[in-house]
């Protein structure tokens, strides 16, 4: 009983307040400045956002280490915990002919945030609305910087499409063992039942045939 309660509690804690929602297509991920919603980047296909608060037009969500918004009509709510929630891969690598590149705060690539070198790990969130411009995270930990980078200076590797399957359900070892024993017992009884059916199906017609023949005599 305690094991079952612990499993249920763990499952509930793993779910965000509003559940999970699937981005079945490439849909925009927005940020809100208090007045307008702006597209930060485009979400990759078949990955999820954690819904923090549902809204009629926009839902407040989190994606990886980002907080933002998606349009309510752009995602599909699911009633399960996904097997693969977020992409584990996706990167931008400086081209061999480039020693460093600028990181910008805007998609127009006008406001410089910092310089990115080949020593920085560059994680790719997704493409921006502008062609050949990508939203990335350069570096890690407290030194991580987020912004836009030009595709002319980097080779981009997108994550593969996600897997929208539900996560494997946790099993109670005791219950699972009992079910396994029950299945084994059922399988051992099945041949006997089959034999009985075969015997009855053969003997009953033979008995009826004998009765009919005796009446004719």
C-alpha positions as a Markdown table, in Angstrom:
| # | Residue | x | y | z |
|---|---|---|---|---|
| 1 | Unk | 0.0 | 0.0 | 0.0 |
| 2 | Unk | 2.8 | 2.4 | 0.9 |
| 3 | Unk | 4.6 | 1.6 | -2.3 |
| 4 | Unk | 1.5 | 2.4 | -4.3 |
| 5 | Unk | 1.0 | 5.7 | -2.5 |
| 6 | Unk | 4.6 | 6.6 | -3.1 |
| 7 | Unk | 4.3 | 5.9 | -6.9 |
| 8 | Unk | 1.1 | 8.0 | -7.1 |
| 9 | Unk | 2.8 | 10.8 | -5.2 |
| 10 | Unk | 5.9 | 10.7 | -7.4 |
| 11 | Unk | 3.7 | 10.8 | -10.6 |
| 12 | Unk | 1.7 | 13.8 | -9.3 |
| 13 | Unk | 4.9 | 15.7 | -8.4 |
| 14 | Unk | 6.3 | 15.1 | -11.9 |
| 15 | Unk | 3.3 | 16.8 | -13.5 |
| 16 | Unk | 3.3 | 20.6 | -13.9 |
| 17 | Unk | 0.3 | 22.5 | -12.6 |
| 18 | Unk | -1.4 | 22.6 | -16.0 |
| 19 | Unk | -0.1 | 19.3 | -17.3 |
| 20 | Unk | 1.9 | 18.8 | -20.5 |
| 21 | Unk | 1.1 | 20.0 | -24.0 |
| 22 | Unk | 2.5 | 18.7 | -27.3 |
| 23 | Unk | 3.8 | 20.9 | -30.0 |
| 24 | Unk | 2.9 | 18.6 | -32.9 |
| 25 | Unk | 4.1 | 21.2 | -35.5 |
| 26 | Unk | 6.7 | 23.9 | -35.5 |
| 27 | Unk | 5.0 | 26.6 | -33.4 |
| 28 | Unk | 6.2 | 29.8 | -31.9 |
| 29 | Unk | 7.5 | 30.2 | -28.4 |
| 30 | Unk | 6.6 | 33.7 | -27.1 |
| 31 | Unk | 7.9 | 36.1 | -24.4 |
| 32 | Unk | 5.6 | 38.8 | -22.9 |
| 33 | Unk | 6.9 | 42.3 | -21.9 |
| 34 | Unk | 3.7 | 43.3 | -20.2 |
| 35 | Unk | 2.2 | 44.8 | -23.3 |
| 36 | Unk | 2.9 | 42.6 | -26.3 |
| 37 | Unk | 3.8 | 39.0 | -27.1 |
| 38 | Unk | 7.0 | 38.5 | -29.2 |
| 39 | Unk | 8.2 | 35.3 | -30.8 |
| 40 | Unk | 11.5 | 34.2 | -29.2 |
| 41 | Unk | 12.0 | 31.1 | -31.4 |
| 42 | Unk | 10.2 | 28.2 | -33.1 |
| 43 | Unk | 9.7 | 25.0 | -31.1 |
| 44 | Unk | 10.9 | 21.8 | -32.6 |
| 45 | Unk | 8.4 | 19.2 | -33.7 |
| 46 | Unk | 6.9 | 16.6 | -31.3 |
| 47 | Unk | 8.3 | 18.0 | -28.1 |
| 48 | Unk | 6.4 | 19.3 | -25.0 |
| 49 | Unk | 5.9 | 22.4 | -22.9 |
| 50 | Unk | 5.0 | 22.3 | -19.3 |
| 51 | Unk | 1.8 | 24.2 | -18.8 |
| 52 | Unk | 2.1 | 26.5 | -15.7 |
| 53 | Unk | -1.2 | 28.4 | -16.3 |
| 54 | Unk | -3.9 | 27.9 | -18.9 |
| 55 | Unk | -5.4 | 30.9 | -20.8 |
| 56 | Unk | -8.0 | 31.4 | -23.4 |
| 57 | Unk | -5.5 | 32.7 | -26.1 |
| 58 | Unk | -2.1 | 32.2 | -24.5 |
| 59 | Unk | -0.8 | 29.6 | -22.0 |
| 60 | Unk | 2.0 | 30.4 | -19.7 |
| 61 | Unk | 4.5 | 27.6 | -20.0 |
| 62 | Unk | 8.1 | 26.5 | -19.4 |
| 63 | Unk | 10.4 | 24.8 | -21.9 |
| 64 | Unk | 13.8 | 23.5 | -20.8 |
| 65 | Unk | 15.2 | 26.4 | -18.8 |
| 66 | Unk | 13.0 | 29.0 | -20.4 |
| 67 | Unk | 9.7 | 30.6 | -19.3 |
| 68 | Unk | 7.3 | 31.9 | -21.9 |
| 69 | Unk | 4.0 | 31.5 | -23.7 |
| 70 | Unk | 2.4 | 29.5 | -26.5 |
| 71 | Unk | -0.9 | 30.0 | -28.2 |
| 72 | Unk | -3.5 | 27.7 | -26.7 |
| 73 | Unk | -4.5 | 26.6 | -30.2 |
| 74 | Unk | -0.9 | 25.7 | -31.2 |
| 75 | Unk | -0.4 | 22.9 | -28.7 |
| 76 | Unk | -2.3 | 19.7 | -27.7 |
| 77 | Unk | -2.9 | 19.1 | -24.0 |
| 78 | Unk | -2.2 | 15.5 | -22.9 |
| 79 | Unk | -3.3 | 13.6 | -19.8 |
| 80 | Unk | 0.0 | 11.7 | -19.3 |
| 81 | Unk | 3.6 | 12.2 | -18.5 |
| 82 | Unk | 5.6 | 12.1 | -21.8 |
| 83 | Unk | 8.4 | 9.7 | -22.4 |
| 84 | Unk | 10.6 | 12.4 | -24.0 |
| 85 | Unk | 9.7 | 15.9 | -22.9 |
| 86 | Unk | 12.4 | 18.1 | -24.3 |
| 87 | Unk | 15.2 | 17.6 | -26.9 |
| 88 | Unk | 18.5 | 16.3 | -25.6 |
| 89 | Unk | 20.4 | 17.4 | -28.6 |
| 90 | Unk | 20.6 | 20.4 | -30.9 |
| 91 | Unk | 23.7 | 22.5 | -31.4 |
| 92 | Unk | 25.4 | 25.3 | -33.4 |
| 93 | Unk | 29.2 | 24.9 | -34.1 |
| 94 | Unk | 31.4 | 27.6 | -35.3 |
| 95 | Unk | 32.6 | 27.0 | -38.8 |
| 96 | Unk | 36.3 | 26.2 | -39.2 |
| 97 | Unk | 37.0 | 29.5 | -40.9 |
| 98 | Unk | 35.5 | 31.4 | -38.0 |
| 99 | Unk | 37.2 | 32.0 | -34.7 |
| 100 | Unk | 34.4 | 33.9 | -32.9 |
| 101 | Unk | 30.9 | 35.2 | -33.6 |
| 102 | Unk | 28.7 | 37.8 | -32.0 |
| 103 | Unk | 25.7 | 36.9 | -29.9 |
| 104 | Unk | 22.8 | 39.4 | -30.3 |
| 105 | Unk | 19.7 | 40.2 | -28.1 |
| 106 | Unk | 17.5 | 40.7 | -31.2 |
| 107 | Unk | 16.6 | 38.8 | -34.3 |
| 108 | Unk | 17.7 | 41.7 | -36.5 |
| 109 | Unk | 21.2 | 41.1 | -35.2 |
| 110 | Unk | 21.8 | 44.8 | -34.2 |
| 111 | Unk | 22.3 | 44.7 | -30.4 |
| 112 | Unk | 25.4 | 42.7 | -29.3 |
| 113 | Unk | 25.3 | 40.8 | -26.1 |
| 114 | Unk | 28.7 | 39.1 | -26.1 |
| 115 | Unk | 31.3 | 37.3 | -28.1 |
| 116 | Unk | 31.1 | 33.6 | -28.6 |
| 117 | Unk | 34.2 | 31.5 | -29.3 |
| 118 | Unk | 34.9 | 27.9 | -30.3 |
| 119 | Unk | 35.5 | 27.2 | -26.6 |
| 120 | Unk | 31.8 | 27.9 | -25.8 |
| 121 | Unk | 29.3 | 25.1 | -25.9 |
| 122 | Unk | 26.3 | 26.4 | -28.0 |
| 123 | Unk | 22.9 | 24.8 | -27.4 |
| 124 | Unk | 20.3 | 25.4 | -30.1 |
| 125 | Unk | 16.8 | 26.2 | -28.9 |
| 126 | Unk | 15.4 | 26.7 | -32.4 |
| 127 | Unk | 15.2 | 28.9 | -35.4 |
| 128 | Unk | 13.9 | 32.4 | -35.2 |
| 129 | Unk | 11.3 | 34.0 | -37.4 |
| 130 | Unk | 14.1 | 35.5 | -39.6 |
| 131 | Unk | 15.8 | 33.2 | -42.1 |
| 132 | Unk | 19.2 | 31.9 | -41.0 |
| 133 | Unk | 19.0 | 33.3 | -37.5 |
| 134 | Unk | 18.9 | 31.0 | -34.5 |
| 135 | Unk | 18.2 | 31.4 | -30.8 |
| 136 | Unk | 20.9 | 29.7 | -28.7 |
| 137 | Unk | 22.5 | 29.4 | -25.3 |
| 138 | Unk | 26.2 | 29.9 | -25.2 |
| 139 | Unk | 28.2 | 28.6 | -22.3 |
| 140 | Unk | 26.8 | 26.9 | -19.2 |
| 141 | Unk | 26.0 | 27.6 | -15.5 |
| 142 | Unk | 26.2 | 31.1 | -14.3 |
| 143 | Unk | 28.2 | 32.1 | -17.3 |
| 144 | Unk | 25.5 | 31.1 | -19.8 |
| 145 | Unk | 24.3 | 33.8 | -22.3 |
| 146 | Unk | 21.2 | 33.6 | -24.4 |
| 147 | Unk | 20.6 | 35.3 | -27.7 |
| 148 | Unk | 20.6 | 35.2 | -31.5 |
| 149 | Unk | 23.4 | 34.0 | -33.7 |
| 150 | Unk | 23.8 | 34.3 | -37.5 |
| 151 | Unk | 23.7 | 31.1 | -39.4 |
| 152 | Unk | 26.4 | 32.4 | -41.7 |
| 153 | Unk | 29.0 | 31.7 | -39.1 |
| 154 | Unk | 27.8 | 28.4 | -37.7 |
| 155 | Unk | 26.8 | 24.9 | -38.7 |
| 156 | Unk | 23.5 | 24.1 | -37.1 |
| 157 | Unk | 22.2 | 20.6 | -36.0 |
| 158 | Unk | 18.6 | 20.4 | -35.2 |
| 159 | Unk | 17.3 | 17.7 | -32.8 |
| 160 | Unk | 15.4 | 14.8 | -34.3 |
| 161 | Unk | 11.6 | 14.9 | -34.1 |
| 162 | Unk | 10.5 | 14.0 | -30.5 |
| 163 | Unk | 8.7 | 10.9 | -29.3 |
| 164 | Unk | 5.2 | 11.8 | -28.0 |
| 165 | Unk | 4.7 | 8.4 | -26.3 |
| 166 | Unk | 3.7 | 8.3 | -22.6 |
| 167 | Unk | 6.4 | 7.4 | -20.1 |
| 168 | Unk | 6.5 | 3.8 | -18.9 |
| 169 | Unk | 4.3 | 3.3 | -15.9 |
| 170 | Unk | 6.0 | 2.5 | -12.6 |
| 171 | Unk | 5.2 | -1.0 | -11.5 |
| 172 | Unk | 4.7 | -2.3 | -8.0 |
| 173 | Unk | 7.0 | -5.3 | -7.7 |
| 174 | Unk | 4.6 | -7.2 | -5.4 |
| 175 | Unk | 1.6 | -6.6 | -7.7 |
| 176 | Unk | 3.6 | -7.3 | -10.8 |
| 177 | Unk | 4.8 | -10.6 | -9.3 |
| 178 | Unk | 1.2 | -11.6 | -8.4 |
| 179 | Unk | 0.0 | -10.8 | -11.9 |
| 180 | Unk | 2.9 | -12.8 | -13.4 |
| 181 | Unk | 1.9 | -15.8 | -11.2 |
| 182 | Unk | -1.7 | -15.5 | -12.2 |
| 183 | Unk | -0.8 | -15.4 | -15.9 |
| 184 | Unk | 1.4 | -18.5 | -15.5 |
| 185 | Unk | -1.4 | -20.4 | -13.7 |
| 186 | Unk | -3.9 | -19.4 | -16.5 |
| 187 | Unk | -1.5 | -20.5 | -19.2 |
| 188 | Unk | -1.0 | -23.9 | -17.5 |
| 189 | Unk | -4.7 | -24.4 | -17.2 |
| 190 | Unk | -5.4 | -23.5 | -20.8 |
| 191 | Unk | -4.5 | -26.8 | -22.5 |
| 192 | Unk | -6.7 | -28.8 | -20.1 |
| 193 | Unk | -9.7 | -26.5 | -21.0 |
| 194 | Unk | -9.0 | -27.0 | -24.6 |
| 195 | Unk | -8.9 | -30.8 | -24.2 |
| 196 | Unk | -12.2 | -30.7 | -22.4 |
| 197 | Unk | -13.8 | -28.7 | -25.2 |
| 198 | Unk | -12.5 | -31.1 | -27.8 |
| 199 | Unk | -13.7 | -34.1 | -25.9 |
| 200 | Unk | -17.2 | -32.6 | -25.5 |
| 201 | Unk | -17.4 | -31.5 | -29.1 |
| 202 | Unk | -16.6 | -35.1 | -30.3 |
| 203 | Unk | -18.6 | -37.1 | -27.8 |
| 204 | Unk | -21.9 | -35.1 | -27.8 |
| 205 | Unk | -22.5 | -35.5 | -31.6 |
| 206 | Unk | -21.6 | -39.2 | -31.4 |
| 207 | Unk | -24.1 | -39.7 | -28.6 |
| 208 | Unk | -26.8 | -37.9 | -30.5 |
| 209 | Unk | -26.1 | -39.9 | -33.6 |
| 210 | Unk | -26.3 | -43.2 | -31.6 |
| 211 | Unk | -29.7 | -42.1 | -30.2 |
| 212 | Unk | -31.1 | -41.2 | -33.6 |
| 213 | Unk | -29.9 | -44.5 | -35.1 |
| 214 | Unk | -31.5 | -46.5 | -32.2 |
| 215 | Unk | -34.9 | -44.7 | -32.7 |
| 216 | Unk | -34.8 | -45.6 | -36.4 |
| 217 | Unk | -34.3 | -49.3 | -35.6 |
